[in-house]
Amino acid sequence: TIGVLTSKKEGLPISVLEYGLANLPVIITETSNTANLIIEEASVSGDDYKLFSKKIVEIVENESFKIKISNHLNQKVLSCFSEEHFMKQLKNIYSKL
């Protein structure tokens, strides 16, 4: 029910995209390519495990926070990584040839 990613370094993990498609709330440690997908309140410094655990508790106890972060990630994934998005980009490339 909650997506969690704790990494010190990461490219763009497929799991975060899958969490977004599933409309899960996600808490992550700040990594190279995931922080731009997640709202700031759901991203925690990799060294701050106390804050990380507080954010998980906040998701459990605060329904509006849970909905806010899950909807944000879902929309970000759909707008930037969906088949429709890539087809539109591909058509733009082909139309310039």
C-alpha positions as CSV (number, residue, x, y, z in Angstrom):
1,T,0.0,0.0,0.0
2,I,3.1,2.3,0.3
3,G,6.0,2.3,-2.2
4,V,9.3,2.7,-0.5
5,L,12.7,3.3,-2.2
6,T,15.8,3.7,-0.1
7,S,18.9,4.1,-2.2
8,K,22.0,6.1,-2.0
9,K,22.4,6.1,-5.8
10,E,19.9,5.1,-8.4
11,G,19.2,5.7,-12.1
12,L,15.6,5.7,-12.8
13,P,14.1,2.7,-11.0
14,I,11.3,1.0,-12.8
15,S,9.7,0.3,-9.4
16,V,9.0,4.1,-9.0
17,L,7.2,4.2,-12.3
18,E,5.2,1.1,-11.4
19,Y,4.3,2.6,-8.1
20,G,3.1,5.7,-9.9
21,L,1.0,3.6,-12.4
22,A,-0.5,1.8,-9.4
23,N,-1.3,5.2,-7.8
24,L,0.6,4.3,-4.7
25,P,2.0,6.9,-2.3
26,V,5.8,6.7,-2.4
27,I,8.5,7.8,0.0
28,I,12.0,7.9,-1.4
29,T,15.5,8.9,-0.4
30,E,16.9,11.6,-2.6
31,T,18.6,9.9,-5.5
32,S,19.8,11.1,-8.9
33,N,16.7,10.6,-11.1
34,T,13.8,10.0,-8.8
35,A,13.5,13.2,-6.9
36,N,12.1,15.1,-9.9
37,L,9.2,12.6,-10.0
38,I,8.2,12.9,-6.4
39,I,6.8,16.0,-4.6
40,E,9.3,17.5,-2.2
41,E,7.4,16.3,0.9
42,A,7.9,12.7,-0.1
43,S,11.6,12.9,-0.7
44,V,14.0,12.6,2.2
45,S,17.8,12.8,2.5
46,G,19.4,9.4,2.4
47,D,20.9,9.9,5.8
48,D,17.7,11.0,7.7
49,Y,16.1,7.6,8.6
50,K,14.1,9.2,11.4
51,L,12.4,11.6,9.0
52,F,11.9,8.8,6.5
53,S,10.0,6.8,9.1
54,K,8.0,9.8,10.1
55,K,6.9,10.3,6.5
56,I,5.7,6.7,6.3
57,V,3.7,7.3,9.5
58,E,2.3,10.5,8.0
59,I,1.1,8.5,5.0
60,V,-0.7,6.0,7.2
61,E,-2.3,8.7,9.4
62,N,-3.0,11.5,6.9
63,E,-5.3,10.5,4.1
64,S,-5.0,13.9,2.3
65,F,-1.1,13.6,2.3
66,K,-1.4,10.1,1.0
67,I,-3.7,11.1,-1.9
68,K,-1.6,14.2,-2.7
69,I,1.7,12.3,-3.2
70,S,0.1,9.3,-4.9
71,N,-1.8,11.5,-7.4
72,H,1.2,13.7,-8.1
73,L,3.4,10.7,-9.0
74,N,0.6,9.1,-11.0
75,Q,0.1,12.2,-13.1
76,K,3.9,12.7,-13.5
77,V,4.3,9.1,-14.7
78,L,1.4,9.3,-17.1
79,S,2.5,12.6,-18.6
80,C,6.2,11.7,-19.0
81,F,6.4,7.9,-19.4
82,S,3.2,6.7,-20.9
83,E,2.9,5.1,-24.3
84,E,0.9,8.1,-25.5
85,H,3.7,10.5,-24.5
86,F,6.4,8.5,-26.3
87,M,4.2,8.1,-29.4
88,K,3.7,11.8,-29.5
89,Q,7.5,12.4,-29.2
90,L,8.2,9.8,-31.9
91,K,5.7,11.3,-34.3
92,N,7.3,14.7,-33.8
93,I,10.7,13.3,-34.6
94,Y,9.4,11.5,-37.7
95,S,7.5,14.6,-38.9
96,K,10.8,16.5,-38.9
97,L,12.6,14.0,-41.2
